[in-house]
Amino acid sequence: MIGVMKIGCFPYDTTRQLFESTSVETAATLPEIFERVVRGELDVAELGLTFYLRLLEEGTPYVALPIFPNRVFRHSCVFVNTRSGITGPADLTGRTIGEFGTYGQDSGVWAKGILMDEHGFRPEANHWVIGGLEHPSAPFGFIPHPHPDAVDVTTAGAGKTLSAMLDAGELDALFSANVPQCVLDGSPNVGRLFPDFPARERDYHRRTGIFPIMHTIVVRRDLLRDDPGLARRVYAMFEAAKDAAADRYRRGRRLYQVQTMVPWLNALVDDTLAEFGEDWWPYGVAANRTTLDTYLRYHHEQGLSSRRWQVEEIFAPELLGT
């Protein structure tokens, strides 16, 4: 048991069991959870990797555990205006590109890094606009906003949303963790940079072994100091919840995943197991070192951290052997 603590995270497959058996708080959006962490209102919480690394530069009272409830392949997260003439990565040069909340949120760090590694993308060659995706909003006010001097970053105008700006052609492209509403509505003005993203993401994983990590779980340092076994108990709790979710999919194979509404999900689960193995969503340092090292490199290369962090510096020492 972990005692009476304030725990905050989003309800995913990986965390559903916690909501069923533990007192866990959530919010309508992930930034709301992240802001509560920054304010010190939670003892254990989900936090985006870039948010954690930015706070780490300033001496955050939290330390991360190698628990990763949110991970997404990110070739799919670059959207383009179909009238902009962008047909491939090379066409992004010199463009106006939107990003939600901050320059370099986790999805953007991954997308920029992959484009830089594989297509010679240069963020400093673009004009970046930060704002709200579907509702006008200022950049997040609860975290630092570092970026290289050579990168041109401004904010969206009053009353502007990134989704509407992309649809209208005021943005040439958008790096977004969420699918813009204009795409969901079928606007002919908007498409993906990589329409064939599932095949590209599978190829990327097969070549690199990387399954991009977005978020981690953090715990207050003073609690870990006062209770030396707490980190391992929190880790075990989240891992058990994740394993329970994975087991539901494994058992669902017998019934063709009939408990869900998604056709052909059974075949997708079979393909996932064949490609990733039994533990396709691993926690711990060892199984994720390549992914974490790559993210830390991207974060530094993109000017979001003043130095290149090492994996051993960002996680609780007692879990480095996981």
N, C-alpha and C positions, 0 to 999 in steps of 0.2 A: 504493500500500500504506500501511497505517497502523501497521506495525510490531507488536511484541509488546505488546499492551495487554489489560487485563481488560475485557471487554465483557459487559454483562448486559441482557437484554430477554426479553420473552415471545415464544413462537413463534406469530406471526400469518402470514396470507398475506403481509403487507407485509414480514416479516422472514425468511421461510422460507429464502430464498437465502443469507442470512448463516449460518444453521446448517449449510447444505450446503457452504459454501466457506470459512468463517471459524471460528475458535475462539470461540464465544459461549456464555456461561453463562446458565442460566435457573433458575427455581424453581417450586415447586408452585403458589404464589400470587403475585400481583403485589405485595402488601405486603411480602413477603419480599425481593423485588428492591429495593423502595424503601428498606427498612431497611438493606440493604447499601450503598446509595448514601450514606445519612446517616452511616453508620459510616466512609465513605471507602474501602470495599473494592474499588470499581470505578472504572475510568478513564473509560469511556463507558457510559452506562446509560439505560434508560427510567425516567421519573419522572412521576408525576401532576402536572398543572399546579398544583393547589392545594398539593401538597407542596413543589414548587419555589418557589412564591411565598411560602409561610410561611418557608421556609429563607432565601429572599432577604432577608427582613426582618432576619434575624440575621447576614447576611454569609456565605452559603454558599461553599465553595471550588469550586463548579461553576457553569458558565454553560450556558444552553440554546441549542440549535440549532433552527431552524424545521423540524423533522422530527416528524411526527405519526403514529406507528404505530397509535394506537388512537383511533377516533372513532365515536360512536354517537348517534343521535337519541334523546332522552330523555323524550318524552311517555310512553313505554312503561314507565318505571322507577318509577312511583308505584303502589303496591299498596294495596288497602283491604280491611278486614274487611267482608264483605257484610251483616253484621248491625248495622253502625255507623250506618246511615242516610246514608252518604256516596254521593251519586249524581252529584256534580259538584264542580268546584273550590270553589264557594262554601261547600260543606259541610265543608271542611277547617278552618274557623275554630274555635279552641278545642279542638282535638283533640290526642290523644297520638300522636306520630309517631316511628317508629324510624329510625335511620340507622347504618350499619355503620362502626365504627372511629373515626370522628370526626364532629363536626358540620361539614358542608360538605365531603364528599369530592367529587371532580370531577362525578360524576353528580348529586349533590345540589345542587351549585352551579348546574348547568344547569337542573335541574328547578325549583328554587325561583325562579331568575331568570325563566324562561319563564312560570311561574305568576304572578309578580309583575308582569311586563310586560303580560300578556294577560288576567289574571283578577283582579287586585287582591289577590293573596295576600300575607299579612303573617306572616312566620315568627315574629315576636315574639308573635303571638296564639296560639301553640301551645306544648305541652310536648314537648320532644325527649328521646328516650331513645337512648343510644349503647351498642352492645354488639356481640357476634358474631352473624353471620347464622345459621349452622347449628351452631356450636360456641360454648359460653360463652367469652367473652374480654373483657378490659378494653380500653378505648380504646387506640389505638396509643400506645406509649410513646416513640416515636422522633421525634415532631414536636410543635411547639407546637399548642395547641388554643384559638385565639382565637375569641371570639364576643361580640356586644354584650351589655352587662349586662342589657338588656331581654329577652333571649332566655333562656328557662328550659331548661337542659340538665342532664340527670342521666344516670347509667349504669344499665344493666339490672342486676337483682338477681343474686346468686350463683346459678350453675347455669342462668340464663335464656338463651334464644336469641331473637333477633328474629323468626325464622320461626315458632317455636312461639307466641310472644306474639301475633303477628298472627293466627295461626290460632285461638287461644283467645279473641281479643277483648280481650286486655290492651293491645294497640296498636290504634288506629283505622286507622292507615295506616303505610306503610313506604316510604321512598325508598331504593332499592337498585340498585346497579350490576349485581348478579346476580339472576336469577330465583329466588325462594325455593323451597325444596324442596316446601313445602306446595302451591304453585301447580303445580309439575311433577307432583305426585301427584294433582292434580285435586280438591283440597279444595273443597267447596262454600262454605266460610267465607271464601274469599279470591278477589278479582278485581282487575282493573286500574281505576284511576281513569278511564282513557280506553280502553275496550275497542276502539274504532275507531282505535287509535294509528297504524297505517300511513297511513291517509288524513290524519289530523291532522299527522303528521310531514311528509308530502309537501306539504301545504298550507303548513306553516310554512317549509319550505325554499323554496318558490316565492315566498312573500311576502318573506322576509328574506334569502335567499341564504346562510343559515347552515347549515353541516354541523358540529355540535358536536364540538370537539376535547377529548379526555380527557387524553392524555399527550404528552410531548415527549421529546427525547433530550438528555441533559446530558453535558458533558465537563469534566474537571478544568481549572480556569483555568491552573494552572501548566504543564500540558502545551500548552495553546494559546499561552501566552506563549513557551515554549521552542521551539515548532515553528509558525511563522506560517501554514503551509499546512495544518495538521492539520484545522481546522474544515471547510474545503472538501472535503478527502478523506473525512472521516467523512460529511459531507452527501451526497457523490456515491455513497458505498458504500450508504447506506440508501436513497437515491433509486433506485439501480439495482435493489435488491432489491424495492422497491415496484413499479417499472415492470415487472419480470419477472413478478410476480404478476398485474398487470393484463393483461399480454400473454397469459398463460395463459387468462384468461377471454375475451379477444378471439378467440384462436385456437379456443377451445372452442365458439364459436358455430357453426362449421361442422359440428361433430359433436353439436349439441344438448347440449353440456356433459355428454356421456355418461360422462366420467371421474369425475363426481360421482354421489352417490346421491340428489340432491334433484330431485324432479319439477318441471318448469316453470321450472327455474333459467335455462334459455336465454331464456325470455320476460322474466324479471326482469333479466337482464343487458342485453337489448335496451332495456328501459324505462329502466334506469339510464343507459345511454349516451345515449339520447334526451333525458333530463332534465338530466344533468350535463355531457355532453360527453365527449370522449375521455379526459381526465384527471379522473376523478371523485374522486380522492383526492389532491389536490395538496399538495406540500410547498412551503416557501418562505413569505416574508412577504406578498408582494403578493396572491397568490390567497387568502390566509387572513386578511387584515387585518380585515375586518368581523367574522368569527368571533372572532378574538383580542381585538379591542376590546370586543366584547360580553362576553366572559368576564371580562376585566379589570374592566369596569364592575360586573358581577354580584359579583365577588369583593370589591370595595370596598363596594358597597351592602349586602352581607350581613355586613359587619364582620369579614371574614377577613383583610383587609390594612388597614394604618393609613392608606394613601393610595392613590389610583388610579394604578396603574402604567401606563406607556406602552409600546407594543410595542417601541420603540427601546431601552428600558432593560432588557429581559429577555432579549434574544437577543445572540449574539456579533456585534459590530459588522461583521465582515467578511462576514456573511451577510444583512445588512439589505437588500441589493439584490436578493435572490432573489425 
